[in-house]
Amino acid sequence: MPPEPVRLTEWTTSTVACDLATVRLLQDRFRAQVSPAREQVPGALPRWDVRAGGVVGVVRTDRGTVVVRPRIPVANVLYLAGAGEHRWGESVGLAMQDELHTALARLFVLVTQRTLADGVLRGYREKQDDLPTVRGRIDIAEQVRRRPGVALPLAVRYQEHDEDVVENRTLKAAATALHRLGIDDPEVRRGLRRIQLTLADVAPLDAPGASNRVVWSRLNERYRPAVALAQLVLDGSGIDLSAGSTSALSLTLSMPAVFEGFLERVLGPRLRSRGGTVTAQASAWSLDVAGKVPLRPDLVWHDADVPRAVVDAKYQSTGPQATHGDNVYQLLAYCTALGLSEGHLVYAHSVGETPSPVQVVHDGPVIHTHALDLGTTPSEILRQVDHVAESIAGRASRAARPA
């Protein structure tokens, strides 16, 4: 009989009993801090004090299951991951779900079934084959390479119009990954199976690469919300994940990455609407003259090559105080390289006070801090983002340091 699942909450410390393979999984997959518990039970599994990190979701192995719940409502996690741009309105109804993978699977089923109810998308794709008659055009180079001097069969290339397109392959791959994960909700399992059956004639998704990129147009736009969810599932799925000698299935999200992506999608456009350009994960600047110390701030608002503001996202456990000094050092480097007199830290937390601005000595830059409470409603989160954008824009006129 498999052991009871290990259930944790993001950024909290719990005492759990598990084997060493599960400890390695907690450390490697969930970035958890693990230490032996003070009290042990003779003859039982070792007990460990585990502080979960910023990765949430589930990993199932043949030795057991680990679940880490987010510290904010699951509906808000899904909202942040989609930044409200994919019309995932059903996420509001998932607020009572305390496990991310079940909520995400249910949302995927709802959105995908609604999409497929309007008809399975068909499209043209180029196909290569060997046929006894001409279809499309003869691939002369391939024919000569493989069968010089032989008339039949013919190497041909032609356009096939069917359901086997990358959009459907992506949906099928996500449904398969979620079904293999073993979602407990029977209604969700049935929905995943219906999606797989609807797309039964669709081939497996290719290995990651350019061949899986979707080109959006008015013909496939209705698929965008479902495909965005499917890509979120596939990015977080470790179908071939191995924890030591233990095979595993997983669906996890890195909350720091989710928060950074959210700011890019919602704060970036609000700054861009005030003029200039916003570049995410900007790599055009270095700290040293020789360019051997590259920098990669989360957001740079600039006019051509002239920076107006630099912003870095910080998703932290109990407010910004604990590591605020390290974050200030990082922003100091960004401001120095970009020639700015002010920089901005945006924290995701709902506990503790936001630190006051830091004035660096010797007329150095001022590092401003902003906080977003991610535990409130989506509309209130956006209101907070508007306030941050106004604050950054209001200070941008003073941000360029004099030469």
C-alpha positions as CSV (number, residue, x, y, z in Angstrom):
1,M,0.0,0.0,0.0
2,P,1.5,3.4,-1.0
3,P,2.3,5.8,1.8
4,E,0.1,8.8,2.5
5,P,0.9,11.8,0.2
6,V,3.2,14.4,1.6
7,R,1.2,17.6,1.7
8,L,2.9,21.0,2.2
9,T,2.1,24.6,1.8
10,E,4.5,27.0,0.0
11,W,7.0,28.8,2.3
12,T,5.8,27.0,5.4
13,T,7.6,24.5,7.6
14,S,6.1,21.1,8.3
15,T,7.4,17.8,9.9
16,V,6.9,14.8,7.6
17,A,8.0,11.2,7.6
18,C,9.5,10.0,4.3
19,D,12.4,8.1,2.7
20,L,15.6,9.6,1.3
21,A,14.3,9.4,-2.3
22,T,11.4,11.7,-1.3
23,V,13.8,14.0,0.5
24,R,15.9,14.3,-2.7
25,L,12.7,15.0,-4.7
26,L,11.7,17.7,-2.2
27,Q,15.1,19.4,-2.5
28,D,15.5,19.0,-6.3
29,R,12.0,19.5,-7.6
30,F,10.4,21.8,-5.0
31,R,13.6,23.6,-3.8
32,A,12.7,22.7,-0.2
33,Q,15.0,23.1,2.7
34,V,15.1,19.8,4.6
35,S,16.7,18.9,7.9
36,P,16.3,15.9,10.3
37,A,13.6,16.4,12.8
38,R,14.5,16.5,16.5
39,E,12.1,13.8,17.4
40,Q,12.3,10.4,15.6
41,V,10.1,7.3,16.0
42,P,12.0,4.1,16.3
43,G,11.2,1.6,13.5
44,A,9.4,4.1,11.4
45,L,10.3,6.3,8.5
46,P,12.7,9.1,9.3
47,R,11.1,12.4,10.2
48,W,12.2,15.6,8.5
49,D,11.5,19.3,9.0
50,V,10.7,20.6,5.5
51,R,10.3,24.2,4.5
52,A,8.7,24.3,1.1
53,G,10.1,26.8,-1.5
54,G,8.5,28.7,-4.3
55,V,7.5,25.7,-6.4
56,V,4.0,24.5,-6.2
57,G,2.2,21.5,-7.7
58,V,2.4,17.7,-7.5
59,V,5.0,15.0,-8.2
60,R,3.8,11.4,-8.2
61,T,6.4,8.6,-8.0
62,D,6.1,4.8,-7.5
63,R,7.2,5.5,-3.9
64,G,4.5,8.1,-3.1
65,T,3.1,11.6,-3.9
66,V,4.3,15.1,-2.9
67,V,1.8,18.0,-3.1
68,V,2.8,21.6,-2.4
69,R,-0.1,24.1,-2.2
70,P,0.4,27.8,-3.1
71,R,0.1,30.3,-0.3
72,I,-2.4,32.4,-2.3
73,P,-5.8,31.2,-3.7
74,V,-5.4,28.7,-6.5
75,A,-7.7,30.8,-8.6
76,N,-5.2,33.7,-8.2
77,V,-2.3,31.5,-9.3
78,L,-4.2,30.6,-12.5
79,Y,-5.0,34.3,-13.0
80,L,-1.4,35.3,-12.6
81,A,-0.2,32.6,-15.0
82,G,-2.6,33.8,-17.6
83,A,-2.5,37.5,-16.6
84,G,-6.2,37.6,-17.5
85,E,-5.4,37.7,-21.2
86,H,-6.7,34.2,-22.1
87,R,-10.3,34.6,-20.8
88,W,-9.9,31.9,-18.2
89,G,-13.0,33.1,-16.4
90,E,-13.7,29.7,-15.0
91,S,-10.7,30.1,-12.6
92,V,-13.0,32.1,-10.3
93,G,-15.1,29.0,-9.7
94,L,-12.0,27.0,-8.7
95,A,-11.2,29.1,-5.6
96,M,-12.2,26.3,-3.3
97,Q,-9.6,23.9,-4.8
98,D,-6.6,23.8,-2.6
99,E,-4.4,21.7,-4.9
100,L,-3.1,23.4,-8.1
101,H,-2.9,20.3,-10.3
102,T,-6.6,19.5,-9.8
103,A,-7.7,23.0,-10.4
104,L,-5.5,23.4,-13.5
105,A,-6.8,20.1,-14.9
106,R,-10.4,21.1,-14.3
107,L,-9.9,24.5,-16.0
108,F,-8.1,22.8,-18.9
109,V,-11.1,20.4,-19.4
110,L,-13.6,23.3,-19.2
111,V,-11.8,25.5,-21.7
112,T,-10.8,22.8,-24.1
113,Q,-14.2,21.1,-24.2
114,R,-15.8,24.5,-24.9
115,T,-13.2,25.0,-27.7
116,L,-13.7,21.6,-29.3
117,A,-17.5,21.9,-29.1
118,D,-17.3,24.5,-31.9
119,G,-15.6,22.0,-34.1
120,V,-12.1,20.5,-34.3
121,L,-9.7,22.7,-36.1
122,R,-8.4,21.5,-39.5
123,G,-5.5,22.9,-41.4
124,Y,-3.0,22.3,-44.2
125,R,0.3,20.7,-43.5
126,E,3.0,19.6,-45.9
127,K,3.5,15.8,-46.1
128,Q,6.2,13.7,-47.7
129,D,5.4,10.2,-49.0
130,D,6.3,7.5,-51.6
131,L,3.4,6.9,-53.9
132,P,2.8,5.0,-57.2
133,T,1.2,8.1,-58.7
134,V,1.9,11.9,-58.6
135,R,0.2,13.8,-55.8
136,G,1.3,17.4,-55.3
137,R,4.7,17.7,-56.7
138,I,7.6,15.2,-57.2
139,D,10.5,15.7,-54.8
140,I,13.2,15.3,-57.5
141,A,16.2,15.7,-55.1
142,E,14.8,13.1,-52.7
143,Q,13.9,10.7,-55.6
144,V,17.4,10.9,-57.1
145,R,19.0,10.5,-53.6
146,R,17.1,7.5,-52.6
147,R,16.2,5.7,-55.8
148,P,18.5,6.8,-58.7
149,G,17.2,5.4,-62.0
150,V,14.1,3.8,-60.5
151,A,10.8,5.2,-61.7
152,L,8.5,4.0,-59.0
153,P,7.5,4.7,-56.3
154,L,7.7,8.5,-56.5
155,A,8.9,10.7,-53.7
156,V,6.3,13.4,-53.5
157,R,5.3,16.4,-51.4
158,Y,1.7,17.5,-51.0
159,Q,-0.6,19.5,-48.8
160,E,-2.9,17.5,-46.4
161,H,-6.0,19.1,-45.0
162,D,-6.9,17.4,-41.7
163,E,-7.1,17.7,-37.9
164,D,-3.4,16.7,-37.4
165,V,-2.2,20.3,-36.7
166,V,0.1,21.6,-34.0
167,E,-2.8,23.2,-32.1
168,N,-4.6,19.8,-31.7
169,R,-1.4,18.0,-31.0
170,T,-0.7,20.4,-28.1
171,L,-4.2,19.9,-26.6
172,K,-3.9,16.1,-26.9
173,A,-0.4,16.1,-25.3
174,A,-1.7,18.2,-22.3
175,A,-4.7,16.0,-21.9
176,T,-2.5,12.9,-22.0
177,A,-0.1,14.4,-19.4
178,L,-2.9,15.3,-17.0
179,H,-4.6,11.9,-17.4
180,R,-1.3,10.1,-16.6
181,L,-0.9,12.2,-13.6
182,G,-3.9,10.5,-12.0
183,I,-6.3,13.4,-11.1
184,D,-8.5,12.3,-8.2
185,D,-11.7,14.1,-9.5
186,P,-13.6,11.5,-11.6
187,E,-15.5,14.2,-13.6
188,V,-12.1,15.7,-14.6
189,R,-10.7,12.3,-15.5
190,R,-13.8,11.7,-17.8
191,G,-13.3,15.1,-19.4
192,L,-9.7,14.4,-20.1
193,R,-10.6,11.0,-21.7
194,R,-13.2,12.7,-23.9
195,I,-10.6,15.2,-25.2
196,Q,-8.2,12.3,-26.0
197,L,-10.9,10.4,-27.8
198,T,-12.0,13.5,-29.8
199,L,-8.4,14.0,-30.9
200,A,-7.7,10.3,-31.4
201,D,-6.6,10.7,-35.0
202,V,-4.0,13.4,-34.1
203,A,-0.4,12.4,-33.9
204,P,1.8,12.9,-30.8
205,L,3.4,16.3,-30.3
206,D,6.9,16.6,-31.8
207,A,9.9,17.1,-29.6
208,P,10.2,20.7,-28.3
209,G,11.2,23.1,-31.1
210,A,10.2,25.5,-33.8
211,S,7.9,22.9,-35.3
212,N,5.5,23.3,-32.4
213,R,5.1,27.1,-32.7
214,V,1.6,28.2,-33.4
215,V,1.0,31.0,-35.8
216,W,-2.2,32.8,-34.8
217,S,-4.7,34.1,-37.2
218,R,-8.5,34.6,-37.4
219,L,-8.8,31.0,-38.4
220,N,-7.4,29.5,-35.2
221,E,-7.8,32.4,-32.7
222,R,-10.6,30.6,-30.9
223,Y,-8.0,28.0,-29.8
224,R,-5.7,30.5,-28.1
225,P,-7.1,30.1,-24.5
226,A,-7.0,26.3,-24.6
227,V,-3.5,26.2,-26.2
228,A,-2.2,28.7,-23.7
229,L,-3.4,26.4,-20.9
230,A,-2.0,23.3,-22.6
231,Q,1.4,24.9,-22.9
232,L,1.2,25.8,-19.2
233,V,0.5,22.2,-18.4
234,L,3.3,20.9,-20.7
235,D,5.9,23.3,-19.3
236,G,5.2,22.1,-15.8
237,S,4.9,18.4,-16.6
238,G,7.9,16.1,-16.1
239,I,6.7,13.0,-17.9
240,D,10.2,11.6,-18.1
241,L,11.3,13.0,-14.8
242,S,13.6,10.8,-12.8
243,A,14.1,11.1,-9.0
244,G,17.2,8.9,-8.4
245,S,16.0,5.5,-9.6
246,T,12.3,6.4,-9.2
247,S,10.3,7.4,-12.2
248,A,7.8,10.2,-11.7
249,L,5.1,12.3,-13.2
250,S,4.7,15.9,-12.2
251,L,2.9,19.2,-12.7
252,T,4.6,22.1,-11.0
253,L,4.8,25.9,-11.4
254,S,7.7,28.1,-10.2
255,M,5.9,31.0,-8.5
256,P,8.8,33.4,-8.9
257,A,8.7,32.8,-12.7
258,V,4.9,33.1,-12.7
259,F,5.2,36.5,-10.9
260,E,7.9,37.7,-13.3
261,G,5.8,36.7,-16.3
262,F,2.7,38.5,-14.8
263,L,4.6,41.7,-14.3
264,E,5.9,41.5,-17.8
265,R,2.4,41.1,-19.3
266,V,0.6,43.7,-17.2
267,L,3.2,46.3,-15.9
268,G,5.0,46.4,-19.3
269,P,2.1,47.6,-21.4
270,R,1.1,50.2,-18.7
271,L,4.6,51.7,-19.0
272,R,4.7,51.4,-22.8
273,S,1.4,53.3,-23.0
274,R,3.3,56.3,-21.7
275,G,5.8,56.2,-24.5
276,G,9.0,54.3,-25.2
277,T,9.6,50.6,-25.2
278,V,9.7,47.9,-22.5
279,T,12.1,45.1,-22.8
280,A,11.8,42.0,-20.6
281,Q,14.9,40.1,-19.4
282,A,17.0,42.7,-21.1
283,S,20.5,41.5,-21.9
284,A,21.9,44.5,-23.7
285,W,23.7,45.9,-20.7
286,S,26.8,44.8,-18.7
287,L,28.2,46.0,-15.4
288,D,31.8,46.2,-16.7
289,V,33.3,48.0,-19.7
290,A,34.6,44.8,-21.3
291,G,31.1,43.2,-21.2
292,K,32.2,40.2,-19.2
293,V,29.7,40.8,-16.4
294,P,26.3,40.6,-18.1
295,L,23.1,41.8,-16.4
296,R,19.5,40.7,-17.0
297,P,16.9,42.9,-15.3
298,D,13.3,41.8,-15.4
299,L,12.0,45.0,-17.1
300,V,13.8,48.0,-18.7
301,W,11.7,50.9,-19.9
302,H,13.6,52.9,-22.5
303,D,13.6,55.2,-25.5
304,A,15.8,53.5,-28.1
305,D,19.1,53.0,-26.2
306,V,18.3,55.5,-23.4
307,P,16.9,53.8,-20.3
308,R,14.0,55.5,-18.4
309,A,13.5,53.0,-15.6
310,V,14.6,49.5,-14.5
311,V,12.3,47.1,-12.6
312,D,13.0,43.8,-10.9
313,A,10.3,41.4,-9.6
314,K,10.8,39.7,-6.2
315,Y,8.5,36.9,-5.2
316,Q,9.3,36.3,-1.5
317,S,8.0,34.3,1.4
318,T,7.3,36.7,4.3
319,G,7.8,40.2,2.9
320,P,10.9,41.8,1.6
321,Q,12.8,42.5,4.9
322,A,14.8,39.3,5.1
323,T,16.7,39.7,1.8
324,H,16.1,43.3,1.0
325,G,19.8,44.2,1.3
326,D,20.7,41.6,-1.4
327,N,18.0,43.0,-3.7
328,V,19.2,46.5,-3.2
329,Y,22.7,45.5,-4.2
330,Q,21.3,43.9,-7.4
331,L,19.3,47.1,-8.3
332,L,22.4,49.2,-7.6
333,A,24.3,47.2,-10.2
334,Y,21.4,47.7,-12.7
335,C,21.2,51.5,-12.1
336,T,25.0,51.8,-12.4
337,A,25.1,49.9,-15.7
338,L,22.0,51.7,-17.2
339,G,23.0,55.2,-15.9
340,L,19.9,55.7,-13.9
341,S,19.5,57.6,-10.6
342,E,16.5,55.5,-9.5
343,G,15.5,51.8,-9.6
344,H,12.4,49.9,-8.6
345,L,11.8,46.6,-6.7
346,V,8.3,45.1,-7.0
347,Y,7.6,42.6,-4.2
348,A,4.9,39.9,-4.1
349,H,3.8,39.6,-0.5
350,S,1.0,40.4,1.9
351,V,2.9,40.2,5.1
352,G,5.1,42.8,6.7
353,E,5.8,46.4,5.8
354,T,7.3,47.6,2.5
355,P,10.8,49.0,3.2
356,S,11.4,52.7,2.7
357,P,13.3,53.9,-0.3
358,V,17.1,53.4,0.0
359,Q,19.4,56.3,-0.9
360,V,22.8,54.9,-1.8
361,V,25.7,56.8,-0.4
362,H,27.9,59.3,-2.4
363,D,25.0,60.5,-4.4
364,G,24.2,57.0,-5.6
365,P,20.8,56.0,-6.9
366,V,17.6,55.7,-4.9
367,I,16.0,52.2,-4.8
368,H,12.2,52.4,-4.5
369,T,10.1,49.4,-3.3
370,H,6.6,48.5,-4.2
371,A,4.4,45.7,-3.0
372,L,1.6,43.7,-4.6
373,D,-0.8,41.8,-2.4
374,L,-1.5,38.7,-4.5
375,G,-4.1,37.3,-2.1
376,T,-6.7,39.8,-3.0
377,T,-9.1,39.9,-6.0
378,P,-7.7,40.1,-9.6
379,S,-9.3,43.5,-10.1
380,E,-7.6,44.8,-6.9
381,I,-4.3,43.3,-8.1
382,L,-4.6,45.2,-11.3
383,R,-5.4,48.4,-9.4
384,Q,-2.2,47.9,-7.4
385,V,-0.3,47.5,-10.7
386,D,-1.7,50.7,-12.0
387,H,-0.5,52.5,-8.9
388,V,3.0,51.0,-9.4
389,A,3.1,52.1,-13.1
390,E,2.0,55.6,-12.1
391,S,4.7,55.8,-9.4
392,I,7.5,54.6,-11.8
393,A,6.3,56.9,-14.6
394,G,6.1,59.9,-12.2
395,R,9.8,59.4,-11.2
396,A,11.1,58.5,-14.7
397,S,11.7,62.2,-15.5
398,R,14.4,62.2,-12.8
399,A,15.7,58.8,-13.5
400,A,18.4,59.7,-16.1
401,R,21.6,60.5,-14.2
402,P,23.5,63.5,-15.3
403,A,26.6,62.8,-17.4
